[in-house]
Amino acid sequence: MKSEKLTPYDVIVKPILTEKTHLMMNDRKYVFEVNPLANKGQIKEAIEKIFDVKVEKVNVVNVKPKPKRRGIYQGKSRRWKKAIVTLKEGYVIKELMPEI
């Protein structure tokens, strides 16, 4: 699959919801697992289209595989791409906000 043929729903794989990412949501920063072929522009367009918000900045991290071992069998976890998306002032993604 070529990167220019990705739809917004192909670009965003899933949100990363941890204690640390919930704290980041207070600063308008959201973390997503994204398709490894997607670039910053495609990630920005996908977030804006899916969640109807305005994106200020996108930071991308390529997460390297970690060595794993199960008995005598050795391998590695999968590699994946993480996007940290900062929204413009006044925008929030309500679908990902924790219920308080």
Short mmCIF file of the C-alpha atoms (twelve columns), coordinates in Angstrom:
data_MODEL
# 
_entry.id   MODEL 
# 
loop_
_atom_site.group_PDB 
_atom_site.id 
_atom_site.type_symbol 
_atom_site.label_atom_id 
_atom_site.label_alt_id 
_atom_site.label_comp_id 
_atom_site.label_asym_id 
_atom_site.label_seq_id 
_atom_site.Cartn_x 
_atom_site.Cartn_y 
_atom_site.Cartn_z 
_atom_site.pdbx_PDB_model_num 
ATOM 1   C CA . MET A 1   0.000   0.000   0.000  1 
ATOM 2   C CA . LYS A 2   1.523   3.304   -1.073 1 
ATOM 3   C CA . SER A 3   1.480   6.232   1.328  1 
ATOM 4   C CA . GLU A 4   -0.433  8.571   -1.021 1 
ATOM 5   C CA . LYS A 5   -3.334  6.092   -1.232 1 
ATOM 6   C CA . LEU A 6   -3.997  6.029   2.530  1 
ATOM 7   C CA . THR A 7   -7.434  7.172   3.670  1 
ATOM 8   C CA . PRO A 8   -7.770  8.994   7.030  1 
ATOM 9   C CA . TYR A 9   -8.986  5.765   8.633  1 
ATOM 10  C CA . ASP A 10  -5.948  3.896   7.254  1 
ATOM 11  C CA . VAL A 11  -3.559  6.509   8.680  1 
ATOM 12  C CA . ILE A 12  -4.803  6.418   12.299 1 
ATOM 13  C CA . VAL A 13  -4.514  2.884   13.729 1 
ATOM 14  C CA . LYS A 14  -5.591  3.539   17.341 1 
ATOM 15  C CA . PRO A 15  -5.229  6.054   20.168 1 
ATOM 16  C CA . ILE A 16  -2.661  5.370   22.879 1 
ATOM 17  C CA . LEU A 17  -4.478  5.684   26.221 1 
ATOM 18  C CA . THR A 18  -2.158  5.469   29.216 1 
ATOM 19  C CA . GLU A 19  -1.816  7.416   32.428 1 
ATOM 20  C CA . LYS A 20  0.884   9.592   30.874 1 
ATOM 21  C CA . THR A 21  -1.140  10.339  27.723 1 
ATOM 22  C CA . HIS A 22  -4.175  11.265  29.838 1 
ATOM 23  C CA . LEU A 23  -2.035  13.872  31.594 1 
ATOM 24  C CA . MET A 24  -0.858  15.159  28.198 1 
ATOM 25  C CA . MET A 25  -4.483  15.722  27.141 1 
ATOM 26  C CA . ASN A 26  -4.637  18.663  29.570 1 
ATOM 27  C CA . ASP A 27  -2.024  20.380  27.356 1 
ATOM 28  C CA . ARG A 28  -4.046  19.636  24.173 1 
ATOM 29  C CA . LYS A 29  -1.655  16.805  23.183 1 
ATOM 30  C CA . TYR A 30  -3.003  13.457  21.996 1 
ATOM 31  C CA . VAL A 31  -1.034  10.314  21.156 1 
ATOM 32  C CA . PHE A 32  -1.933  7.881   18.365 1 
ATOM 33  C CA . GLU A 33  -0.460  4.792   16.777 1 
ATOM 34  C CA . VAL A 34  -0.294  5.549   13.064 1 
ATOM 35  C CA . ASN A 35  0.504   3.686   9.865  1 
ATOM 36  C CA . PRO A 36  4.301   3.458   9.396  1 
ATOM 37  C CA . LEU A 37  3.915   4.748   5.816  1 
ATOM 38  C CA . ALA A 38  2.069   7.934   6.867  1 
ATOM 39  C CA . ASN A 39  3.833   11.297  7.021  1 
ATOM 40  C CA . LYS A 40  3.108   14.343  9.204  1 
ATOM 41  C CA . GLY A 41  0.867   16.002  6.620  1 
ATOM 42  C CA . GLN A 42  -1.291  12.911  6.208  1 
ATOM 43  C CA . ILE A 43  -1.544  12.490  9.990  1 
ATOM 44  C CA . LYS A 44  -2.628  16.123  10.385 1 
ATOM 45  C CA . GLU A 45  -5.303  15.808  7.666  1 
ATOM 46  C CA . ALA A 46  -6.595  12.525  9.130  1 
ATOM 47  C CA . ILE A 47  -6.965  13.896  12.675 1 
ATOM 48  C CA . GLU A 48  -8.683  17.058  11.417 1 
ATOM 49  C CA . LYS A 49  -11.103 15.082  9.251  1 
ATOM 50  C CA . ILE A 50  -11.940 12.279  11.708 1 
ATOM 51  C CA . PHE A 51  -12.312 14.373  14.895 1 
ATOM 52  C CA . ASP A 52  -13.298 17.763  13.357 1 
ATOM 53  C CA . VAL A 53  -10.527 19.733  15.125 1 
ATOM 54  C CA . LYS A 54  -7.622  21.980  14.063 1 
ATOM 55  C CA . VAL A 55  -4.094  20.623  14.491 1 
ATOM 56  C CA . GLU A 56  -1.253  22.947  15.446 1 
ATOM 57  C CA . LYS A 57  1.690   20.521  15.383 1 
ATOM 58  C CA . VAL A 58  2.506   16.843  14.761 1 
ATOM 59  C CA . ASN A 59  5.546   15.064  16.217 1 
ATOM 60  C CA . VAL A 60  6.381   11.548  15.013 1 
ATOM 61  C CA . VAL A 61  8.378   8.786   16.738 1 
ATOM 62  C CA . ASN A 62  9.407   5.495   15.118 1 
ATOM 63  C CA . VAL A 63  9.272   2.947   17.932 1 
ATOM 64  C CA . LYS A 64  11.945  0.269   17.489 1 
ATOM 65  C CA . PRO A 65  11.211  -3.399  18.208 1 
ATOM 66  C CA . LYS A 66  12.323  -4.749  21.583 1 
ATOM 67  C CA . PRO A 67  13.903  -8.187  21.978 1 
ATOM 68  C CA . LYS A 68  11.471  -10.741 23.412 1 
ATOM 69  C CA . ARG A 69  12.062  -14.254 24.643 1 
ATOM 70  C CA . ARG A 70  9.700   -17.088 25.518 1 
ATOM 71  C CA . GLY A 71  11.678  -20.065 26.787 1 
ATOM 72  C CA . ILE A 72  14.198  -21.033 24.121 1 
ATOM 73  C CA . TYR A 73  12.417  -19.031 21.414 1 
ATOM 74  C CA . GLN A 74  13.735  -15.564 20.674 1 
ATOM 75  C CA . GLY A 75  12.207  -12.814 18.616 1 
ATOM 76  C CA . LYS A 76  11.313  -9.159  18.581 1 
ATOM 77  C CA . SER A 77  8.173   -7.145  19.160 1 
ATOM 78  C CA . ARG A 78  6.799   -5.326  16.165 1 
ATOM 79  C CA . ARG A 79  7.974   -1.882  15.083 1 
ATOM 80  C CA . TRP A 80  5.389   0.884   14.945 1 
ATOM 81  C CA . LYS A 81  4.982   4.617   14.527 1 
ATOM 82  C CA . LYS A 82  3.656   6.976   17.198 1 
ATOM 83  C CA . ALA A 83  2.277   10.457  16.538 1 
ATOM 84  C CA . ILE A 84  1.955   13.151  19.212 1 
ATOM 85  C CA . VAL A 85  -0.627  15.634  17.959 1 
ATOM 86  C CA . THR A 86  -0.975  19.128  19.474 1 
ATOM 87  C CA . LEU A 87  -4.323  20.818  18.856 1 
ATOM 88  C CA . LYS A 88  -4.908  24.537  18.446 1 
ATOM 89  C CA . GLU A 89  -6.225  26.553  21.383 1 
ATOM 90  C CA . GLY A 90  -9.874  25.851  22.163 1 
ATOM 91  C CA . TYR A 91  -10.081 22.397  20.552 1 
ATOM 92  C CA . VAL A 92  -10.414 19.055  22.359 1 
ATOM 93  C CA . ILE A 93  -11.139 15.512  21.238 1 
ATOM 94  C CA . LYS A 94  -14.090 14.601  23.435 1 
ATOM 95  C CA . GLU A 95  -14.126 10.940  22.330 1 
ATOM 96  C CA . LEU A 96  -10.732 10.375  24.021 1 
ATOM 97  C CA . MET A 97  -11.195 12.487  27.162 1 
ATOM 98  C CA . PRO A 98  -11.481 10.485  30.396 1 
ATOM 99  C CA . GLU A 99  -14.809 10.473  32.193 1 
ATOM 100 C CA . ILE A 100 -14.421 12.325  35.498 1 
# 
